[in-house]
C-alpha cells in the first residue's frame, strides 16, 4: 500500500488529520487520537491551540 492510499482520521482534540500506522494495525477501529498528548487532553474544554 502506498502512503497516499492509507486510511486516515481526524483527531477530535487538535482537529488534525492523521494516517494509519503499522503499530495501529490490530486496533485501527479503536484509535481516536493522533498522539498521547491529545489522548491526555481529551477532557479539556478547548482544543489545543498552536
ModelCIF file with pLDDT and N, C-alpha, C, O atoms, coordinates in Angstrom:
data_MODEL
#
_entry.id   MODEL 
#
_entity.id                         1 
_entity.type                       polymer 
_entity.pdbx_number_of_molecules   1 
#
_entity_poly.entity_id                      1 
_entity_poly.type                           'polypeptide(L)' 
_entity_poly.nstd_linkage                   no 
_entity_poly.nstd_monomer                   no 
_entity_poly.pdbx_seq_one_letter_code       
;(UNK)(UNK)(UNK)(UNK)(UNK)(UNK)(UNK)(UNK)(UNK)(UNK)(UNK)(UNK)(UNK)(UNK)(UNK)(UNK)
(UNK)(UNK)(UNK)(UNK)(UNK)(UNK)(UNK)(UNK)(UNK)(UNK)(UNK)(UNK)(UNK)(UNK)(UNK)(UNK)
(UNK)(UNK)(UNK)(UNK)(UNK)(UNK)(UNK)(UNK)(UNK)(UNK)(UNK)(UNK)(UNK)(UNK)(UNK)(UNK)
(UNK)(UNK)
;
_entity_poly.pdbx_seq_one_letter_code_can   XXXXXXXXXXXXXXXXXXXXXXXXXXXXXXXXXXXXXXXXXXXXXXXXXX 
_entity_poly.pdbx_strand_id                 A 
#
loop_
_entity_poly_seq.entity_id 
_entity_poly_seq.num 
_entity_poly_seq.mon_id 
_entity_poly_seq.hetero 
1 1  UNK n 
1 2  UNK n 
1 3  UNK n 
1 4  UNK n 
1 5  UNK n 
1 6  UNK n 
1 7  UNK n 
1 8  UNK n 
1 9  UNK n 
1 10 UNK n 
1 11 UNK n 
1 12 UNK n 
1 13 UNK n 
1 14 UNK n 
1 15 UNK n 
1 16 UNK n 
1 17 UNK n 
1 18 UNK n 
1 19 UNK n 
1 20 UNK n 
1 21 UNK n 
1 22 UNK n 
1 23 UNK n 
1 24 UNK n 
1 25 UNK n 
1 26 UNK n 
1 27 UNK n 
1 28 UNK n 
1 29 UNK n 
1 30 UNK n 
1 31 UNK n 
1 32 UNK n 
1 33 UNK n 
1 34 UNK n 
1 35 UNK n 
1 36 UNK n 
1 37 UNK n 
1 38 UNK n 
1 39 UNK n 
1 40 UNK n 
1 41 UNK n 
1 42 UNK n 
1 43 UNK n 
1 44 UNK n 
1 45 UNK n 
1 46 UNK n 
1 47 UNK n 
1 48 UNK n 
1 49 UNK n 
1 50 UNK n 
#
_struct_asym.id          A 
_struct_asym.entity_id   1 
#
loop_
_ma_qa_metric.id 
_ma_qa_metric.mode 
_ma_qa_metric.name 
_ma_qa_metric.software_group_id 
_ma_qa_metric.type 
1 global pLDDT . pLDDT 
2 local  pLDDT . pLDDT 
#
_ma_qa_metric_global.metric_id      1 
_ma_qa_metric_global.metric_value   86.26 
_ma_qa_metric_global.model_id       1 
_ma_qa_metric_global.ordinal_id     1 
#
loop_
_ma_qa_metric_local.label_asym_id 
_ma_qa_metric_local.label_comp_id 
_ma_qa_metric_local.label_seq_id 
_ma_qa_metric_local.metric_id 
_ma_qa_metric_local.metric_value 
_ma_qa_metric_local.model_id 
_ma_qa_metric_local.ordinal_id 
A UNK 1  2 69.00 1 1  
A UNK 2  2 81.00 1 2  
A UNK 3  2 78.00 1 3  
A UNK 4  2 82.00 1 4  
A UNK 5  2 86.00 1 5  
A UNK 6  2 91.00 1 6  
A UNK 7  2 93.00 1 7  
A UNK 8  2 94.00 1 8  
A UNK 9  2 96.00 1 9  
A UNK 10 2 96.00 1 10 
A UNK 11 2 95.00 1 11 
A UNK 12 2 94.00 1 12 
A UNK 13 2 93.00 1 13 
A UNK 14 2 94.00 1 14 
A UNK 15 2 94.00 1 15 
A UNK 16 2 95.00 1 16 
A UNK 17 2 95.00 1 17 
A UNK 18 2 95.00 1 18 
A UNK 19 2 94.00 1 19 
A UNK 20 2 94.00 1 20 
A UNK 21 2 93.00 1 21 
A UNK 22 2 92.00 1 22 
A UNK 23 2 93.00 1 23 
A UNK 24 2 93.00 1 24 
A UNK 25 2 91.00 1 25 
A UNK 26 2 94.00 1 26 
A UNK 27 2 95.00 1 27 
A UNK 28 2 94.00 1 28 
A UNK 29 2 94.00 1 29 
A UNK 30 2 95.00 1 30 
A UNK 31 2 95.00 1 31 
A UNK 32 2 95.00 1 32 
A UNK 33 2 95.00 1 33 
A UNK 34 2 94.00 1 34 
A UNK 35 2 93.00 1 35 
A UNK 36 2 92.00 1 36 
A UNK 37 2 93.00 1 37 
A UNK 38 2 93.00 1 38 
A UNK 39 2 91.00 1 39 
A UNK 40 2 90.00 1 40 
A UNK 41 2 87.00 1 41 
A UNK 42 2 77.00 1 42 
A UNK 43 2 75.00 1 43 
A UNK 44 2 67.00 1 44 
A UNK 45 2 51.00 1 45 
A UNK 46 2 56.00 1 46 
A UNK 47 2 55.00 1 47 
A UNK 48 2 56.00 1 48 
A UNK 49 2 58.00 1 49 
A UNK 50 2 57.00 1 50 
#
loop_
_atom_site.group_PDB 
_atom_site.id 
_atom_site.type_symbol 
_atom_site.label_atom_id 
_atom_site.label_alt_id 
_atom_site.label_comp_id 
_atom_site.label_asym_id 
_atom_site.label_entity_id 
_atom_site.label_seq_id 
_atom_site.pdbx_PDB_ins_code 
_atom_site.Cartn_x 
_atom_site.Cartn_y 
_atom_site.Cartn_z 
_atom_site.occupancy 
_atom_site.B_iso_or_equiv 
_atom_site.pdbx_formal_charge 
_atom_site.auth_seq_id 
_atom_site.auth_comp_id 
_atom_site.auth_asym_id 
_atom_site.auth_atom_id 
_atom_site.pdbx_PDB_model_num 
ATOM 1   N N  . UNK A 1 1  ? 0.840   -1.178 0.000  1.00 69.00 ? 1  UNK A N  1 
ATOM 2   C CA . UNK A 1 1  ? 0.000   0.000  0.000  1.00 69.00 ? 1  UNK A CA 1 
ATOM 3   C C  . UNK A 1 1  ? 0.889   1.247  0.000  1.00 69.00 ? 1  UNK A C  1 
ATOM 4   O O  . UNK A 1 1  ? 1.857   1.319  0.757  1.00 69.00 ? 1  UNK A O  1 
ATOM 5   N N  . UNK A 1 2  ? 0.570   2.200  -0.825 1.00 81.00 ? 2  UNK A N  1 
ATOM 6   C CA . UNK A 1 2  ? 1.341   3.444  -0.885 1.00 81.00 ? 2  UNK A CA 1 
ATOM 7   C C  . UNK A 1 2  ? 0.798   4.448  0.127  1.00 81.00 ? 2  UNK A C  1 
ATOM 8   O O  . UNK A 1 2  ? -0.365  4.369  0.522  1.00 81.00 ? 2  UNK A O  1 
ATOM 9   N N  . UNK A 1 3  ? 1.625   5.377  0.540  1.00 78.00 ? 3  UNK A N  1 
ATOM 10  C CA . UNK A 1 3  ? 1.234   6.336  1.573  1.00 78.00 ? 3  UNK A CA 1 
ATOM 11  C C  . UNK A 1 3  ? -0.044  7.129  1.264  1.00 78.00 ? 3  UNK A C  1 
ATOM 12  O O  . UNK A 1 3  ? -0.869  7.302  2.162  1.00 78.00 ? 3  UNK A O  1 
ATOM 13  N N  . UNK A 1 4  ? -0.237  7.610  0.051  1.00 82.00 ? 4  UNK A N  1 
ATOM 14  C CA . UNK A 1 4  ? -1.484  8.346  -0.219 1.00 82.00 ? 4  UNK A CA 1 
ATOM 15  C C  . UNK A 1 4  ? -2.735  7.475  -0.106 1.00 82.00 ? 4  UNK A C  1 
ATOM 16  O O  . UNK A 1 4  ? -3.841  7.993  0.048  1.00 82.00 ? 4  UNK A O  1 
ATOM 17  N N  . UNK A 1 5  ? -2.562  6.157  -0.182 1.00 86.00 ? 5  UNK A N  1 
ATOM 18  C CA . UNK A 1 5  ? -3.702  5.251  -0.130 1.00 86.00 ? 5  UNK A CA 1 
ATOM 19  C C  . UNK A 1 5  ? -4.040  4.783  1.282  1.00 86.00 ? 5  UNK A C  1 
ATOM 20  O O  . UNK A 1 5  ? -5.018  4.059  1.467  1.00 86.00 ? 5  UNK A O  1 
ATOM 21  N N  . UNK A 1 6  ? -3.251  5.180  2.284  1.00 91.00 ? 6  UNK A N  1 
ATOM 22  C CA . UNK A 1 6  ? -3.503  4.744  3.654  1.00 91.00 ? 6  UNK A CA 1 
ATOM 23  C C  . UNK A 1 6  ? -4.749  5.425  4.209  1.00 91.00 ? 6  UNK A C  1 
ATOM 24  O O  . UNK A 1 6  ? -5.030  6.574  3.869  1.00 91.00 ? 6  UNK A O  1 
ATOM 25  N N  . UNK A 1 7  ? -5.504  4.723  5.065  1.00 93.00 ? 7  UNK A N  1 
ATOM 26  C CA . UNK A 1 7  ? -6.685  5.348  5.672  1.00 93.00 ? 7  UNK A CA 1 
ATOM 27  C C  . UNK A 1 7  ? -6.273  6.444  6.646  1.00 93.00 ? 7  UNK A C  1 
ATOM 28  O O  . UNK A 1 7  ? -5.172  6.417  7.195  1.00 93.00 ? 7  UNK A O  1 
ATOM 29  N N  . UNK A 1 8  ? -7.156  7.399  6.854  1.00 94.00 ? 8  UNK A N  1 
ATOM 30  C CA . UNK A 1 8  ? -6.856  8.487  7.780  1.00 94.00 ? 8  UNK A CA 1 
ATOM 31  C C  . UNK A 1 8  ? -8.092  8.836  8.601  1.00 94.00 ? 8  UNK A C  1 
ATOM 32  O O  . UNK A 1 8  ? -9.215  8.472  8.252  1.00 94.00 ? 8  UNK A O  1 
ATOM 33  N N  . UNK A 1 9  ? -7.860  9.544  9.689  1.00 96.00 ? 9  UNK A N  1 
ATOM 34  C CA . UNK A 1 9  ? -8.925  10.004 10.581 1.00 96.00 ? 9  UNK A CA 1 
ATOM 35  C C  . UNK A 1 9  ? -8.579  11.416 11.029 1.00 96.00 ? 9  UNK A C  1 
ATOM 36  O O  . UNK A 1 9  ? -7.464  11.889 10.805 1.00 96.00 ? 9  UNK A O  1 
ATOM 37  N N  . UNK A 1 10 ? -9.540  12.090 11.663 1.00 96.00 ? 10 UNK A N  1 
ATOM 38  C CA . UNK A 1 10 ? -9.314  13.420 12.208 1.00 96.00 ? 10 UNK A CA 1 
ATOM 39  C C  . UNK A 1 10 ? -9.349  13.315 13.726 1.00 96.00 ? 10 UNK A C  1 
ATOM 40  O O  . UNK A 1 10 ? -10.281 12.746 14.294 1.00 96.00 ? 10 UNK A O  1 
ATOM 41  N N  . UNK A 1 11 ? -8.344  13.857 14.371 1.00 95.00 ? 11 UNK A N  1 
ATOM 42  C CA . UNK A 1 11 ? -8.253  13.839 15.827 1.00 95.00 ? 11 UNK A CA 1 
ATOM 43  C C  . UNK A 1 11 ? -9.303  14.792 16.399 1.00 95.00 ? 11 UNK A C  1 
ATOM 44  O O  . UNK A 1 11 ? -9.363  15.948 15.980 1.00 95.00 ? 11 UNK A O  1 
ATOM 45  N N  . UNK A 1 12 ? -10.135 14.338 17.350 1.00 94.00 ? 12 UNK A N  1 
ATOM 46  C CA . UNK A 1 12 ? -11.176 15.207 17.908 1.00 94.00 ? 12 UNK A CA 1 
ATOM 47  C C  . UNK A 1 12 ? -10.633 16.315 18.803 1.00 94.00 ? 12 UNK A C  1 
ATOM 48  O O  . UNK A 1 12 ? -11.354 17.270 19.089 1.00 94.00 ? 12 UNK A O  1 
ATOM 49  N N  . UNK A 1 13 ? -9.392  16.215 19.249 1.00 93.00 ? 13 UNK A N  1 
ATOM 50  C CA . UNK A 1 13 ? -8.809  17.223 20.133 1.00 93.00 ? 13 UNK A CA 1 
ATOM 51  C C  . UNK A 1 13 ? -8.151  18.340 19.342 1.00 93.00 ? 13 UNK A C  1 
ATOM 52  O O  . UNK A 1 13 ? -8.476  19.512 19.534 1.00 93.00 ? 13 UNK A O  1 
ATOM 53  N N  . UNK A 1 14 ? -7.225  17.986 18.450 1.00 94.00 ? 14 UNK A N  1 
ATOM 54  C CA . UNK A 1 14 ? -6.461  19.017 17.729 1.00 94.00 ? 14 UNK A CA 1 
ATOM 55  C C  . UNK A 1 14 ? -6.987  19.263 16.317 1.00 94.00 ? 14 UNK A C  1 
ATOM 56  O O  . UNK A 1 14 ? -6.503  20.163 15.630 1.00 94.00 ? 14 UNK A O  1 
ATOM 57  N N  . UNK A 1 15 ? -7.958  18.488 15.878 1.00 94.00 ? 15 UNK A N  1 
ATOM 58  C CA . UNK A 1 15 ? -8.579  18.638 14.558 1.00 94.00 ? 15 UNK A CA 1 
ATOM 59  C C  . UNK A 1 15 ? -7.610  18.419 13.402 1.00 94.00 ? 15 UNK A C  1 
ATOM 60  O O  . UNK A 1 15 ? -7.853  18.907 12.298 1.00 94.00 ? 15 UNK A O  1 
ATOM 61  N N  . UNK A 1 16 ? -6.527  17.703 13.632 1.00 95.00 ? 16 UNK A N  1 
ATOM 62  C CA . UNK A 1 16 ? -5.579  17.387 12.561 1.00 95.00 ? 16 UNK A CA 1 
ATOM 63  C C  . UNK A 1 16 ? -5.865  15.998 12.017 1.00 95.00 ? 16 UNK A C  1 
ATOM 64  O O  . UNK A 1 16 ? -6.315  15.110 12.740 1.00 95.00 ? 16 UNK A O  1 
ATOM 65  N N  . UNK A 1 17 ? -5.601  15.830 10.746 1.00 95.00 ? 17 UNK A N  1 
ATOM 66  C CA . UNK A 1 17 ? -5.737  14.515 10.133 1.00 95.00 ? 17 UNK A CA 1 
ATOM 67  C C  . UNK A 1 17 ? -4.495  13.689 10.455 1.00 95.00 ? 17 UNK A C  1 
ATOM 68  O O  . UNK A 1 17 ? -3.374  14.197 10.426 1.00 95.00 ? 17 UNK A O  1 
ATOM 69  N N  . UNK A 1 18 ? -4.707  12.421 10.760 1.00 95.00 ? 18 UNK A N  1 
ATOM 70  C CA . UNK A 1 18 ? -3.581  11.525 10.967 1.00 95.00 ? 18 UNK A CA 1 
ATOM 71  C C  . UNK A 1 18 ? -3.854  10.234 10.212 1.00 95.00 ? 18 UNK A C  1 
ATOM 72  O O  . UNK A 1 18 ? -5.003  9.826  10.046 1.00 95.00 ? 18 UNK A O  1 
ATOM 73  N N  . UNK A 1 19 ? -2.777  9.597  9.755  1.00 94.00 ? 19 UNK A N  1 
ATOM 74  C CA . UNK A 1 19 ? -2.919  8.417  8.919  1.00 94.00 ? 19 UNK A CA 1 
ATOM 75  C C  . UNK A 1 19 ? -2.556  7.156  9.689  1.00 94.00 ? 19 UNK A C  1 
ATOM 76  O O  . UNK A 1 19 ? -1.946  7.193  10.757 1.00 94.00 ? 19 UNK A O  1 
ATOM 77  N N  . UNK A 1 20 ? -2.954  6.057  9.105  1.00 94.00 ? 20 UNK A N  1 
ATOM 78  C CA . UNK A 1 20 ? -2.725  4.725  9.656  1.00 94.00 ? 20 UNK A CA 1 
ATOM 79  C C  . UNK A 1 20 ? -1.247  4.486  9.883  1.00 94.00 ? 20 UNK A C  1 
ATOM 80  O O  . UNK A 1 20 ? -0.414  4.902  9.078  1.00 94.00 ? 20 UNK A O  1 
ATOM 81  N N  . UNK A 1 21 ? -0.916  3.809  10.988 1.00 93.00 ? 21 UNK A N  1 
ATOM 82  C CA . UNK A 1 21 ? 0.459   3.399  11.264 1.00 93.00 ? 21 UNK A CA 1 
ATOM 83  C C  . UNK A 1 21 ? 0.470   1.897  11.492 1.00 93.00 ? 21 UNK A C  1 
ATOM 84  O O  . UNK A 1 21 ? -0.528  1.316  11.917 1.00 93.00 ? 21 UNK A O  1 
ATOM 85  N N  . UNK A 1 22 ? 1.577   1.288  11.215 1.00 92.00 ? 22 UNK A N  1 
ATOM 86  C CA . UNK A 1 22 ? 1.669   -0.161 11.352 1.00 92.00 ? 22 UNK A CA 1 
ATOM 87  C C  . UNK A 1 22 ? 1.384   -0.610 12.784 1.00 92.00 ? 22 UNK A C  1 
ATOM 88  O O  . UNK A 1 22 ? 0.788   -1.669 12.984 1.00 92.00 ? 22 UNK A O  1 
ATOM 89  N N  . UNK A 1 23 ? 1.792   0.165  13.772 1.00 93.00 ? 23 UNK A N  1 
ATOM 90  C CA . UNK A 1 23 ? 1.557   -0.231 15.160 1.00 93.00 ? 23 UNK A CA 1 
ATOM 91  C C  . UNK A 1 23 ? 0.067   -0.197 15.520 1.00 93.00 ? 23 UNK A C  1 
ATOM 92  O O  . UNK A 1 23 ? -0.335  -0.777 16.529 1.00 93.00 ? 23 UNK A O  1 
ATOM 93  N N  . UNK A 1 24 ? -0.746  0.468  14.715 1.00 93.00 ? 24 UNK A N  1 
ATOM 94  C CA . UNK A 1 24 ? -2.194  0.515  14.943 1.00 93.00 ? 24 UNK A CA 1 
ATOM 95  C C  . UNK A 1 24 ? -2.939  -0.520 14.097 1.00 93.00 ? 24 UNK A C  1 
ATOM 96  O O  . UNK A 1 24 ? -4.169  -0.489 14.045 1.00 93.00 ? 24 UNK A O  1 
ATOM 97  N N  . UNK A 1 25 ? -2.239  -1.419 13.445 1.00 91.00 ? 25 UNK A N  1 
ATOM 98  C CA . UNK A 1 25 ? -2.852  -2.365 12.509 1.00 91.00 ? 25 UNK A CA 1 
ATOM 99  C C  . UNK A 1 25 ? -3.936  -3.217 13.160 1.00 91.00 ? 25 UNK A C  1 
ATOM 100 O O  . UNK A 1 25 ? -4.974  -3.474 12.551 1.00 91.00 ? 25 UNK A O  1 
ATOM 101 N N  . UNK A 1 26 ? -3.703  -3.651 14.380 1.00 94.00 ? 26 UNK A N  1 
ATOM 102 C CA . UNK A 1 26 ? -4.668  -4.530 15.049 1.00 94.00 ? 26 UNK A CA 1 
ATOM 103 C C  . UNK A 1 26 ? -5.889  -3.801 15.564 1.00 94.00 ? 26 UNK A C  1 
ATOM 104 O O  . UNK A 1 26 ? -6.970  -4.386 15.641 1.00 94.00 ? 26 UNK A O  1 
ATOM 105 N N  . UNK A 1 27 ? -5.742  -2.538 15.919 1.00 95.00 ? 27 UNK A N  1 
ATOM 106 C CA . UNK A 1 27 ? -6.867  -1.820 16.556 1.00 95.00 ? 27 UNK A CA 1 
ATOM 107 C C  . UNK A 1 27 ? -7.162  -0.465 15.908 1.00 95.00 ? 27 UNK A C  1 
ATOM 108 O O  . UNK A 1 27 ? -7.497  0.488  16.611 1.00 95.00 ? 27 UNK A O  1 
ATOM 109 N N  . UNK A 1 28 ? -7.047  -0.364 14.609 1.00 94.00 ? 28 UNK A N  1 
ATOM 110 C CA . UNK A 1 28 ? -7.288  0.902  13.901 1.00 94.00 ? 28 UNK A CA 1 
ATOM 111 C C  . UNK A 1 28 ? -8.689  1.442  14.169 1.00 94.00 ? 28 UNK A C  1 
ATOM 112 O O  . UNK A 1 28 ? -8.877  2.656  14.253 1.00 94.00 ? 28 UNK A O  1 
ATOM 113 N N  . UNK A 1 29 ? -9.676  0.553  14.305 1.00 94.00 ? 29 UNK A N  1 
ATOM 114 C CA . UNK A 1 29 ? -11.047 0.998  14.561 1.00 94.00 ? 29 UNK A CA 1 
ATOM 115 C C  . UNK A 1 29 ? -11.186 1.657  15.930 1.00 94.00 ? 29 UNK A C  1 
ATOM 116 O O  . UNK A 1 29 ? -12.086 2.474  16.128 1.00 94.00 ? 29 UNK A O  1 
ATOM 117 N N  . UNK A 1 30 ? -10.320 1.319  16.873 1.00 95.00 ? 30 UNK A N  1 
ATOM 118 C CA . UNK A 1 30 ? -10.384 1.873  18.221 1.00 95.00 ? 30 UNK A CA 1 
ATOM 119 C C  . UNK A 1 30 ? -9.546  3.132  18.395 1.00 95.00 ? 30 UNK A C  1 
ATOM 120 O O  . UNK A 1 30 ? -9.721  3.848  19.381 1.00 95.00 ? 30 UNK A O  1 
ATOM 121 N N  . UNK A 1 31 ? -8.648  3.417  17.471 1.00 95.00 ? 31 UNK A N  1 
ATOM 122 C CA . UNK A 1 31 ? -7.779  4.595  17.572 1.00 95.00 ? 31 UNK A CA 1 
ATOM 123 C C  . UNK A 1 31 ? -8.601  5.852  17.344 1.00 95.00 ? 31 UNK A C  1 
ATOM 124 O O  . UNK A 1 31 ? -9.277  5.978  16.323 1.00 95.00 ? 31 UNK A O  1 
ATOM 125 N N  . UNK A 1 32 ? -8.546  6.795  18.303 1.00 95.00 ? 32 UNK A N  1 
ATOM 126 C CA . UNK A 1 32 ? -9.315  8.034  18.196 1.00 95.00 ? 32 UNK A CA 1 
ATOM 127 C C  . UNK A 1 32 ? -8.431  9.272  18.186 1.00 95.00 ? 32 UNK A C  1 
ATOM 128 O O  . UNK A 1 32 ? -8.811  10.306 17.637 1.00 95.00 ? 32 UNK A O  1 
ATOM 129 N N  . UNK A 1 33 ? -7.257  9.171  18.790 1.00 95.00 ? 33 UNK A N  1 
ATOM 130 C CA . UNK A 1 33 ? -6.399  10.337 18.966 1.00 95.00 ? 33 UNK A CA 1 
ATOM 131 C C  . UNK A 1 33 ? -5.087  10.156 18.218 1.00 95.00 ? 33 UNK A C  1 
ATOM 132 O O  . UNK A 1 33 ? -4.601  9.035  18.070 1.00 95.00 ? 33 UNK A O  1 
ATOM 133 N N  . UNK A 1 34 ? -4.515  11.256 17.747 1.00 94.00 ? 34 UNK A N  1 
ATOM 134 C CA . UNK A 1 34 ? -3.303  11.192 16.936 1.00 94.00 ? 34 UNK A CA 1 
ATOM 135 C C  . UNK A 1 34 ? -2.049  10.965 17.771 1.00 94.00 ? 34 UNK A C  1 
ATOM 136 O O  . UNK A 1 34 ? -1.032  10.511 17.246 1.00 94.00 ? 34 UNK A O  1 
ATOM 137 N N  . UNK A 1 35 ? -2.107  11.274 19.061 1.00 93.00 ? 35 UNK A N  1 
ATOM 138 C CA . UNK A 1 35 ? -0.922  11.150 19.895 1.00 93.00 ? 35 UNK A CA 1 
ATOM 139 C C  . UNK A 1 35 ? -1.309  10.952 21.359 1.00 93.00 ? 35 UNK A C  1 
ATOM 140 O O  . UNK A 1 35 ? -2.475  11.081 21.731 1.00 93.00 ? 35 UNK A O  1 
ATOM 141 N N  . UNK A 1 36 ? -0.313  10.639 22.175 1.00 92.00 ? 36 UNK A N  1 
ATOM 142 C CA . UNK A 1 36 ? -0.563  10.507 23.613 1.00 92.00 ? 36 UNK A CA 1 
ATOM 143 C C  . UNK A 1 36 ? -0.912  11.861 24.217 1.00 92.00 ? 36 UNK A C  1 
ATOM 144 O O  . UNK A 1 36 ? -1.678  11.936 25.178 1.00 92.00 ? 36 UNK A O  1 
ATOM 145 N N  . UNK A 1 37 ? -0.362  12.910 23.666 1.00 93.00 ? 37 UNK A N  1 
ATOM 146 C CA . UNK A 1 37 ? -0.666  14.255 24.160 1.00 93.00 ? 37 UNK A CA 1 
ATOM 147 C C  . UNK A 1 37 ? -2.153  14.570 23.990 1.00 93.00 ? 37 UNK A C  1 
ATOM 148 O O  . UNK A 1 37 ? -2.799  15.057 24.918 1.00 93.00 ? 37 UNK A O  1 
ATOM 149 N N  . UNK A 1 38 ? -2.683  14.296 22.819 1.00 93.00 ? 38 UNK A N  1 
ATOM 150 C CA . UNK A 1 38 ? -4.107  14.549 22.574 1.00 93.00 ? 38 UNK A CA 1 
ATOM 151 C C  . UNK A 1 38 ? -4.976  13.614 23.404 1.00 93.00 ? 38 UNK A C  1 
ATOM 152 O O  . UNK A 1 38 ? -6.047  14.008 23.866 1.00 93.00 ? 38 UNK A O  1 
ATOM 153 N N  . UNK A 1 39 ? -4.528  12.403 23.594 1.00 91.00 ? 39 UNK A N  1 
ATOM 154 C CA . UNK A 1 39 ? -5.280  11.467 24.425 1.00 91.00 ? 39 UNK A CA 1 
ATOM 155 C C  . UNK A 1 39 ? -5.361  11.973 25.860 1.00 91.00 ? 39 UNK A C  1 
ATOM 156 O O  . UNK A 1 39 ? -6.387  11.814 26.523 1.00 91.00 ? 39 UNK A O  1 
ATOM 157 N N  . UNK A 1 40 ? -4.290  12.577 26.333 1.00 90.00 ? 40 UNK A N  1 
ATOM 158 C CA . UNK A 1 40 ? -4.262  13.127 27.686 1.00 90.00 ? 40 UNK A CA 1 
ATOM 159 C C  . UNK A 1 40 ? -5.078  14.393 27.822 1.00 90.00 ? 40 UNK A C  1 
ATOM 160 O O  . UNK A 1 40 ? -5.534  14.716 28.919 1.00 90.00 ? 40 UNK A O  1 
ATOM 161 N N  . UNK A 1 41 ? -5.272  15.120 26.733 1.00 87.00 ? 41 UNK A N  1 
ATOM 162 C CA . UNK A 1 41 ? -6.010  16.381 26.771 1.00 87.00 ? 41 UNK A CA 1 
ATOM 163 C C  . UNK A 1 41 ? -7.449  16.230 26.310 1.00 87.00 ? 41 UNK A C  1 
ATOM 164 O O  . UNK A 1 41 ? -8.121  17.232 26.064 1.00 87.00 ? 41 UNK A O  1 
ATOM 165 N N  . UNK A 1 42 ? -7.934  15.011 26.188 1.00 77.00 ? 42 UNK A N  1 
ATOM 166 C CA . UNK A 1 42 ? -9.279  14.774 25.672 1.00 77.00 ? 42 UNK A CA 1 
ATOM 167 C C  . UNK A 1 42 ? -10.368 15.360 26.550 1.00 77.00 ? 42 UNK A C  1 
ATOM 168 O O  . UNK A 1 42 ? -11.463 15.630 26.057 1.00 77.00 ? 42 UNK A O  1 
ATOM 169 N N  . UNK A 1 43 ? -10.108 15.566 27.827 1.00 75.00 ? 43 UNK A N  1 
ATOM 170 C CA . UNK A 1 43 ? -11.117 16.096 28.742 1.00 75.00 ? 43 UNK A CA 1 
ATOM 171 C C  . UNK A 1 43 ? -11.105 17.614 28.849 1.00 75.00 ? 43 UNK A C  1 
ATOM 172 O O  . UNK A 1 43 ? -11.921 18.201 29.560 1.00 75.00 ? 43 UNK A O  1 
ATOM 173 N N  . UNK A 1 44 ? -10.186 18.239 28.148 1.00 67.00 ? 44 UNK A N  1 
ATOM 174 C CA . UNK A 1 44 ? -10.085 19.697 28.190 1.00 67.00 ? 44 UNK A CA 1 
ATOM 175 C C  . UNK A 1 44 ? -11.251 20.321 27.429 1.00 67.00 ? 44 UNK A C  1 
ATOM 176 O O  . UNK A 1 44 ? -11.761 19.724 26.481 1.00 67.00 ? 44 UNK A O  1 
ATOM 177 N N  . UNK A 1 45 ? -11.677 21.514 27.833 1.00 51.00 ? 45 UNK A N  1 
ATOM 178 C CA . UNK A 1 45 ? -12.793 22.196 27.201 1.00 51.00 ? 45 UNK A CA 1 
ATOM 179 C C  . UNK A 1 45 ? -12.476 22.654 25.782 1.00 51.00 ? 45 UNK A C  1 
ATOM 180 O O  . UNK A 1 45 ? -13.257 22.423 24.860 1.00 51.00 ? 45 UNK A O  1 
ATOM 181 N N  . UNK A 1 46 ? -11.333 23.301 25.612 1.00 56.00 ? 46 UNK A N  1 
ATOM 182 C CA . UNK A 1 46 ? -10.998 23.854 24.299 1.00 56.00 ? 46 UNK A CA 1 
ATOM 183 C C  . UNK A 1 46 ? -9.928  23.002 23.613 1.00 56.00 ? 46 UNK A C  1 
ATOM 184 O O  . UNK A 1 46 ? -9.129  22.354 24.288 1.00 56.00 ? 46 UNK A O  1 
ATOM 185 N N  . UNK A 1 47 ? -9.906  22.999 22.281 1.00 55.00 ? 47 UNK A N  1 
ATOM 186 C CA . UNK A 1 47 ? -8.888  22.235 21.568 1.00 55.00 ? 47 UNK A CA 1 
ATOM 187 C C  . UNK A 1 47 ? -7.509  22.859 21.731 1.00 55.00 ? 47 UNK A C  1 
ATOM 188 O O  . UNK A 1 47 ? -7.378  24.025 22.104 1.00 55.00 ? 47 UNK A O  1 
ATOM 189 N N  . UNK A 1 48 ? -6.499  22.073 21.450 1.00 56.00 ? 48 UNK A N  1 
ATOM 190 C CA . UNK A 1 48 ? -5.120  22.535 21.543 1.00 56.00 ? 48 UNK A CA 1 
ATOM 191 C C  . UNK A 1 48 ? -4.898  23.649 20.523 1.00 56.00 ? 48 UNK A C  1 
ATOM 192 O O  . UNK A 1 48 ? -5.257  23.498 19.355 1.00 56.00 ? 48 UNK A O  1 
ATOM 193 N N  . UNK A 1 49 ? -4.316  24.754 20.950 1.00 58.00 ? 49 UNK A N  1 
ATOM 194 C CA . UNK A 1 49 ? -4.032  25.855 20.028 1.00 58.00 ? 49 UNK A CA 1 
ATOM 195 C C  . UNK A 1 49 ? -2.557  25.924 19.749 1.00 58.00 ? 49 UNK A C  1 
ATOM 196 O O  . UNK A 1 49 ? -1.734  25.587 20.599 1.00 58.00 ? 49 UNK A O  1 
ATOM 197 N N  . UNK A 1 50 ? -2.230  26.354 18.576 1.00 57.00 ? 50 UNK A N  1 
ATOM 198 C CA . UNK A 1 50 ? -0.809  26.467 18.185 1.00 57.00 ? 50 UNK A CA 1 
ATOM 199 C C  . UNK A 1 50 ? -0.552  27.802 17.574 1.00 57.00 ? 50 UNK A C  1 
ATOM 200 O O  . UNK A 1 50 ? 0.578   28.094 17.180 1.00 57.00 ? 50 UNK A O  1 
#
